[in-house]
Amino acid sequence: MIDGLPPGELRFLFIAGRPCLDLAATVGERWRRSFERLRTPDDLSRWLVETGMCDSPPPVEQAQLEAARALRDAIYPAAKSAGKGALAPADVAEINRWAARPAPAPQLDRRRRVRWVAERPVEAALASIARDAIDLISGPLATRVRECAAEDCALLFVDTSPPGRRRWCSMDGCGNRAKTAAYRRRHVRTHERN
Ligand SMILES: [Zn+2]
């Protein structure tokens, strides 16, 4: 256990449907205690590999970790406002600053595979996440950013379902738990009546 957290809680989630929201999900349980999943520079290095943005773990310094957290903390409120109202100027400035930096470049090999390369892989990954955030926040999917409806989850995700009525971050996680709980409540009520 780390600070009372079971190790499973520190695993990274990639279910939001967009890299910028996956970065936002590196803060866990925003509805309750907002714990940090990017605790050390190595965590960020591992996250970048797990996203698929880096082929091998890049060296990460403390300042780069802090930069990633600052970008994340600008993306979260900007994405959560889901197309409503004006954005906070500080969040906009932070996202724009990163989006202006060079993103990874695609490089083709003879087998038609693409590798994404960058001189500064950490900064380039943050640049590409900031660009993803701009695309999401300014585009038609801005109003499809949802917060998971489960009481004990506050994950932001993009609802790309055609009717646009998705409520949970994942069907097998929160969706399933909500259905089981509803079933149990109905069952208990029926039981009490008899
Ligand atoms: Zn959820």
Residues whose N, C-alpha, C, O or C-beta is under 5 A from the ligand:
A	BS01	ZN	C148 A150 C153 L155 C169 S170 C174
